[in-house]
Amino acid sequence: MASSGVRRGAATRTRPSVAYTVRRRLRIFLRTNSTCRSSTVNWGMRKKRRGADGARSKSTARRPETVTRRISFLQPAAARLIRNDWVASGWARQRHSCSAHLAGMKKLWLFLLFMTGTLVVRAQSAPALLPDSLQAYLDKSLSLLQTYSLERRRVDWPQLRQAVYQKAQGARTVRDLLPIYPFIFEQLQDDHGWLTYQDKTYKWRNPARVPYANAAVKAALAQKPGIRVRRLPGNVGYIQLPGINAGGSMAAQRAAAQVVRDSVCRLQPDKIKAWILDLRLNDGGAMAPMLGGLAPLLGDGHLGGFVGQNGQPQEQWYLKQGNFYLDTLQITDLTACWPGKKTTRPIAVLLSGRTASSGEIVAISLKGRPATRFFGEPTYGATTANESYRISGTSYLTIAGTLDADRQGTAYRTRLVPDVLIAEGDNFLDLNQDAKVAAALRWLKTARPGK
């Protein structure tokens, strides 16, 4: 527990409030004002009470000291001026001096009251002070979200900033700020973005989005599956493509894409009549290695793209000569077994409740393609594209900034629903007993290549 700065058991003095101090000093000032007027108006009566030797009475002689003492709390310089005036000029000038100084004191009190009120208002409205490094950390995070978040227009940003700084009171390290980030993402309704700090992620778990996965899918994911390819009866190529986390560098993306392509090439794509693309265990990762590696299935051409909050098209996805491009930027560099050309072979796509993020992008890239059909269960629904931004050190903010759209320009805000719904029946150990694979094979027997 952080120290409060006060020893336990030690006696403490409570500082009076600003309002109490103002009232107290105002009462003293009014009494001082009354005393000064009384001493001026009754000067003639006091003169009559002088003794035969001209000495003042005891009570009258102390009056200047009393007045000086009562006003000294206001400003030492003002008290000295009044005291010197009495000493130099005597009581004869008190009428003029007192009235002039009291007028000045009234102006001084009006100024003090104004400044006190201003300070009180500012103290109530200003956020609690944070260390400069933490202030910069939060400021950069909020500025990035306000600039790039897909749902940035749904947030009252001044109100959100105030709430965030309120929650950050007492923070002394970045770790103290981490619990605030799920709250921030909740305000944006962004359950696809997250904060990464020292290789751990902090995100909002949307209670309305409960990922569905039957027992077979859960068990298969727990085994951390890899890419799996098989040739099925009828010369049908089967590819199980799980999620691929390739890192952020171009070299890592290209290496991962080569692994996918080499797996596909083992089936000799030119000899395959139809395909089953199994995305049931694909919970996301890097889209470029997946789409580039799958070029023998997908064929060259426009696959889809990203769109902004208002539907404006942004970066588009292409396969050109068997490689993946984001607009004109070439991401992969592949040549193995597929020089690049269009293909119209039928494709059956298998989906589950754990098909998510980049796994859904692969599925969306096949939406609108001729001779393509989807089987299984609705996907997770993380159909937004993320971008990561460095905050400091090992801290990165990943923001859902755009929606995924298919080759026809249709944007997807929620889960993908298969053409043929099949609940459960998954058997990853024996594909001959898999209900979804069986349904896909039945359709492929009658499917014709697209135009």
C-alpha positions in Angstrom: 0.0 0.0 0.0 1.4 3.4 -0.9 2.3 5.7 1.9 0.0 8.6 2.6 2.7 10.8 3.9 1.3 10.8 7.5 2.6 8.5 10.2 0.1 6.1 11.8 -1.0 7.3 15.2 0.6 10.8 14.8 -1.5 13.8 15.7 -2.4 15.8 12.6 -3.6 19.4 12.1 -6.5 19.9 9.8 -6.1 22.9 7.5 -9.2 25.1 7.5 -11.1 25.2 4.3 -10.9 28.2 1.9 -14.5 29.1 2.6 -14.0 29.1 6.4 -10.9 31.3 6.0 -12.7 33.8 3.8 -15.7 34.1 6.2 -13.3 34.5 9.2 -11.3 37.3 7.6 -14.3 39.0 6.3 -15.8 39.2 9.9 -12.5 40.7 11.2 -12.4 43.2 8.3 -16.0 44.4 9.1 -15.1 44.8 12.8 -12.0 46.8 11.8 -14.0 49.0 9.4 -16.5 49.7 12.2 -13.7 50.6 14.7 -12.1 53.0 12.2 -15.3 54.8 11.6 -16.0 55.1 15.3 -12.6 56.5 16.1 -13.0 59.2 13.3 -16.5 60.3 14.1 -16.0 60.5 17.9 -12.6 62.3 17.7 -14.0 65.5 19.3 -15.5 63.6 22.2 -12.2 61.9 22.9 -10.4 65.3 22.9 -12.7 66.5 25.7 -11.6 63.5 27.8 -8.0 64.6 27.8 -6.5 65.3 31.2 -5.2 68.6 32.4 -1.8 67.8 31.0 -3.2 66.9 27.6 -2.6 63.2 27.9 -5.1 60.8 26.3 -7.0 58.3 28.4 -5.7 54.7 28.5 -8.4 53.3 26.3 -8.0 56.0 23.7 -4.2 55.7 23.5 -4.4 52.1 22.6 -6.8 52.6 19.7 -4.2 52.9 16.9 -2.4 49.7 18.0 -5.7 47.9 18.1 -6.7 49.0 14.6 -3.2 48.2 13.3 -3.2 44.8 14.8 -6.7 44.0 13.4 -5.8 44.8 9.8 -2.3 43.4 9.8 -3.4 40.0 8.6 -4.5 41.5 5.3 -1.2 42.8 4.0 1.9 43.8 6.0 2.7 46.7 3.7 -0.8 48.2 4.2 -0.5 47.9 7.9 2.9 49.6 7.9 1.5 52.5 5.9 -1.4 53.0 8.3 0.9 52.8 11.4 3.4 55.3 9.9 0.5 57.7 9.1 -0.7 57.8 12.7 2.9 58.3 14.0 3.8 61.1 11.6 0.5 63.1 11.5 -1.3 62.2 14.6 -5.1 61.7 15.1 -5.8 64.9 13.1 -5.2 63.0 9.8 -7.0 59.8 10.8 -10.3 60.8 9.1 -8.7 61.0 5.7 -6.2 58.2 6.1 -8.6 55.7 7.5 -11.3 56.3 4.8 -8.7 56.0 2.0 -7.2 52.8 3.3 -10.6 51.2 4.0 -11.6 51.9 0.4 -8.4 50.2 -0.7 -9.1 47.3 1.6 -12.5 46.8 0.1 -11.0 46.6 -3.3 -8.4 44.2 -2.0 -11.1 42.0 -0.5 -13.1 41.9 -3.7 -10.0 40.8 -5.5 -9.3 38.1 -2.9 -12.8 36.8 -3.0 -12.6 36.6 -6.8 -9.3 34.8 -6.8 -10.4 32.4 -4.1 -13.5 31.5 -6.1 -11.5 31.0 -9.2 -9.0 28.7 -7.4 -11.8 26.6 -5.9 -13.5 26.2 -9.3 -10.2 25.2 -10.9 -9.4 22.8 -8.2 -12.7 21.0 -8.7 -12.4 20.8 -12.5 -8.7 20.0 -13.1 -7.7 16.3 -13.3 -5.4 14.9 -10.7 -1.8 15.2 -11.6 0.0 12.2 -13.0 3.7 11.7 -13.6 4.7 13.2 -17.0 5.5 9.8 -18.5 2.1 8.3 -17.6 0.3 11.5 -18.8 2.1 11.1 -22.2 1.2 7.4 -22.3 -2.5 8.0 -21.9 -2.5 11.1 -24.1 -0.9 9.1 -27.0 -3.2 6.2 -26.6 -6.3 8.3 -26.6 -5.1 10.4 -29.6 -4.4 7.3 -31.6 -7.8 5.9 -30.9 -9.5 9.2 -31.7 -7.7 9.3 -35.0 -7.9 5.7 -36.2 -10.6 3.8 -34.4 -13.5 2.5 -36.6 -16.0 3.7 -34.0 -14.3 7.0 -33.1 -17.4 9.0 -34.0 -19.6 7.3 -31.4 -17.6 8.6 -28.4 -17.7 11.9 -26.6 -14.0 12.4 -26.4 -13.8 15.1 -23.8 -16.0 13.1 -21.5 -14.0 9.9 -22.1 -10.7 11.6 -21.4 -12.1 13.0 -18.2 -13.3 9.5 -17.2 -9.9 7.9 -18.1 -7.9 10.5 -16.1 -10.3 10.0 -13.1 -9.6 6.3 -13.2 -5.9 6.9 -13.5 -5.7 8.8 -10.2 -2.9 7.5 -8.0 -1.1 5.7 -10.8 2.6 5.6 -10.5 3.7 3.1 -13.2 2.4 1.9 -16.6 1.2 -1.3 -14.9 -1.2 0.8 -12.8 -2.8 2.1 -16.1 -3.3 -1.4 -17.7 -6.8 -2.1 -16.1 -8.1 1.1 -17.7 -7.7 -0.2 -21.3 -10.6 -2.7 -21.3 -12.8 0.2 -20.2 -11.5 2.4 -23.1 -12.1 -0.4 -25.7 -15.6 -0.9 -24.2 -16.5 2.7 -24.8 -15.6 2.2 -28.5 -17.3 -1.2 -28.6 -14.1 -2.6 -29.9 -13.6 -6.2 -28.8 -11.1 -6.9 -31.6 -8.5 -4.3 -30.5 -6.1 -4.6 -27.5 -3.1 -3.1 -25.7 0.1 -5.2 -25.7 2.5 -4.5 -22.8 5.5 -6.8 -22.2 4.0 -9.5 -24.4 0.7 -9.6 -22.5 -2.6 -8.3 -24.0 -5.3 -6.2 -22.3 -8.6 -6.1 -24.1 -12.4 -5.8 -23.6 -14.3 -9.1 -23.4 -17.7 -8.4 -24.9 -20.3 -10.3 -22.8 -22.7 -10.2 -25.7 -20.2 -12.1 -27.9 -19.8 -15.6 -26.6 -17.7 -17.6 -29.1 -19.3 -20.9 -29.9 -17.2 -24.0 -30.4 -18.3 -27.5 -30.1 -16.3 -30.1 -28.2 -14.5 -31.4 -31.3 -13.3 -27.9 -32.3 -12.1 -27.1 -28.8 -10.2 -30.3 -28.5 -8.6 -29.8 -31.9 -7.5 -26.2 -31.1 -6.0 -27.3 -27.8 -3.6 -29.5 -29.8 -2.3 -26.4 -31.6 -2.8 -27.8 -35.1 -0.7 -27.1 -38.1 -1.4 -27.1 -41.9 -2.8 -30.4 -43.1 -3.3 -31.5 -46.7 -4.9 -34.6 -48.2 -6.2 -35.9 -51.5 -9.7 -37.2 -51.0 -11.8 -39.5 -53.3 -12.8 -37.9 -56.6 -9.5 -36.1 -56.9 -10.6 -33.5 -54.3 -7.8 -31.6 -52.6 -8.3 -31.0 -48.8 -6.4 -28.2 -47.0 -6.8 -27.5 -43.3 -5.5 -24.0 -42.7 -5.2 -22.9 -39.0 -4.4 -19.5 -37.8 -0.9 -18.2 -38.7 0.9 -15.6 -36.5 3.8 -14.5 -38.7 5.0 -11.4 -36.9 5.2 -7.9 -38.4 8.3 -8.0 -40.6 8.2 -8.5 -44.3 10.6 -11.3 -44.1 8.5 -13.1 -41.5 5.4 -12.7 -43.7 7.1 -14.1 -46.7 8.5 -17.1 -44.8 5.1 -17.9 -43.5 3.5 -17.6 -47.0 6.1 -20.0 -48.3 5.2 -22.6 -45.8 1.5 -22.4 -46.9 2.4 -22.6 -50.6 4.8 -25.5 -50.1 2.0 -27.4 -48.4 -0.5 -26.7 -51.2 2.1 -27.7 -53.8 2.4 -31.2 -52.4 -1.1 -31.9 -53.8 0.0 -30.9 -57.3 -2.7 -28.3 -57.9 -2.9 -28.7 -61.6 -4.2 -32.3 -61.1 -6.9 -31.3 -58.5 -10.5 -31.1 -59.8 -12.0 -29.4 -56.7 -11.0 -28.1 -53.3 -12.2 -28.3 -49.7 -10.7 -25.4 -47.7 -11.1 -26.1 -44.0 -11.1 -22.9 -41.9 -12.8 -24.3 -38.8 -9.5 -24.1 -36.8 -8.4 -20.7 -38.2 -8.7 -18.2 -35.4 -6.8 -15.4 -37.1 -3.3 -14.1 -37.5 -1.6 -12.7 -40.7 -3.8 -12.5 -43.8 -1.1 -12.0 -46.4 0.7 -15.4 -45.9 -2.7 -17.2 -46.0 -4.0 -15.5 -49.1 -0.6 -15.6 -50.9 0.0 -19.2 -50.1 -3.5 -20.2 -51.3 -3.1 -18.6 -54.7 -3.4 -22.1 -56.5 -6.9 -22.3 -55.1 -8.0 -18.7 -55.4 -6.4 -17.7 -58.7 -5.2 -14.2 -59.7 -7.5 -11.2 -59.4 -9.2 -8.9 -57.0 -10.2 -10.6 -53.7 -11.6 -7.8 -51.6 -10.6 -4.9 -49.5 -11.0 -2.7 -46.5 -13.7 0.0 -46.1 -13.9 2.9 -43.6 -16.7 3.7 -41.2 -18.7 5.5 -43.9 -18.2 2.9 -46.5 -15.3 4.6 -48.4 -13.0 2.0 -50.0 -9.5 1.9 -48.7 -6.7 -0.7 -49.3 -7.7 -3.5 -51.7 -6.4 -7.1 -51.8 -5.1 -8.7 -55.0 -3.4 -11.8 -56.2 -1.0 -11.0 -59.1 1.2 -13.7 -60.6 0.5 -15.9 -57.6 1.6 -13.2 -55.0 -0.4 -11.1 -52.6 -0.6 -7.4 -53.0 -2.1 -4.7 -50.8 -3.0 -2.1 -53.4 0.3 -1.8 -55.3 2.5 -3.1 -52.4 3.7 -6.7 -53.0 3.8 -8.6 -49.7 4.7 -12.1 -50.7 7.4 -13.4 -53.1 6.4 -16.8 -54.2 7.0 -18.8 -57.4 6.6 -22.5 -56.3 4.3 -24.6 -58.4 2.0 -21.8 -59.4 3.2 -19.1 -61.9 0.0 -17.2 -61.4 -3.3 -17.5 -63.4 -7.0 -17.5 -62.9 -8.7 -20.7 -61.7 -12.4 -21.6 -61.7 -12.3 -25.0 -59.9 -15.2 -25.4 -57.3 -14.3 -24.7 -53.7 -16.2 -25.8 -50.6 -15.3 -23.7 -47.5 -15.8 -25.1 -43.9 -16.5 -22.7 -41.1 -16.9 -22.9 -37.3 -17.6 -20.5 -34.4 -13.9 -20.2 -33.9 -13.2 -19.0 -37.4 -12.2 -15.4 -36.7 -10.3 -12.3 -37.8 -7.9 -13.2 -40.6 -9.6 -16.6 -40.9 -12.8 -14.7 -41.7 -10.9 -12.5 -44.2 -9.9 -15.6 -46.1 -13.5 -16.7 -46.2 -14.7 -13.2 -47.2 -12.1 -13.2 -50.1 -14.1 -16.2 -51.5 -17.5 -14.5 -51.1 -18.9 -13.7 -54.5 -16.6 -16.1 -56.3 -18.4 -18.5 -58.7 -18.6 -22.2 -57.9 -18.0 -21.5 -54.1 -20.2 -22.7 -51.2 -19.9 -22.4 -47.4 -20.7 -25.2 -44.9 -20.7 -25.5 -41.1 -21.5 -23.0 -38.3 -21.5 -19.1 -38.1 -18.1 -17.6 -37.6 -16.9 -15.5 -34.6 -17.6 -12.1 -36.2 -14.3 -10.2 -35.8 -14.6 -8.8 -39.3 -12.5 -5.7 -38.8 -8.9 -5.1 -39.8 -6.5 -4.1 -37.1 -3.4 -1.8 -37.2 -0.8 -1.7 -34.4 0.8 1.5 -33.2 3.8 1.8 -30.9 3.2 3.8 -27.7 6.5 3.4 -26.0 9.0 0.6 -25.3 7.3 -2.7 -25.6 3.8 -1.1 -25.6 1.7 -1.4 -28.7 -1.9 -0.3 -29.3 -3.8 -2.5 -31.8 -6.9 -0.7 -33.1 -9.8 -2.0 -35.2 -9.8 0.7 -37.9 -11.7 -0.7 -40.9 -14.2 -3.3 -42.0 -13.6 -6.2 -44.3 -15.3 -6.3 -47.7 -15.6 -8.9 -50.4 -14.7 -8.6 -54.1 -18.1 -7.1 -54.8 -17.7 -4.3 -52.2 -20.0 -5.8 -49.5 -18.8 -4.9 -46.0 -19.2 -7.3 -43.1 -19.9 -6.0 -39.6 -20.8 -9.3 -38.0 -20.3 -13.0 -38.4 -20.5 -15.0 -41.6 -23.4 -17.4 -41.9 -22.7 -20.5 -44.1 -24.9 -21.4 -47.0 -25.4 -24.9 -45.5 -25.8 -24.9 -41.7 -24.4 -28.0 -40.0 -24.2 -28.1 -36.2 -21.4 -30.2 -34.8 -20.5 -33.5 -36.5 -16.8 -32.5 -36.7 -14.3 -35.3 -36.8 -10.7 -34.0 -37.4 -9.1 -37.4 -36.7 -11.2 -39.3 -39.3 -12.4 -37.1 -42.2 -14.5 -40.0 -43.5 -16.7 -39.6 -40.4 -16.8 -35.8 -40.5 -20.4 -34.5 -41.3 -19.2 -31.2 -42.8 -16.6 -32.8 -45.1 -19.3 -35.3 -46.2 -21.7 -32.5 -47.1 -19.0 -30.7 -49.0 -18.1 -33.8 -51.0 -21.8 -34.4 -51.9 -22.0 -30.8 -53.3 -18.7 -31.0 -55.2 -19.9 -34.1 -57.1 -22.4 -31.9 -58.8 -20.6 -28.6 -58.8 -19.4 -27.2 -62.1 -16.4 -24.9 -62.6 -17.2 -21.2 -62.5 -17.0 -18.9 -65.5 
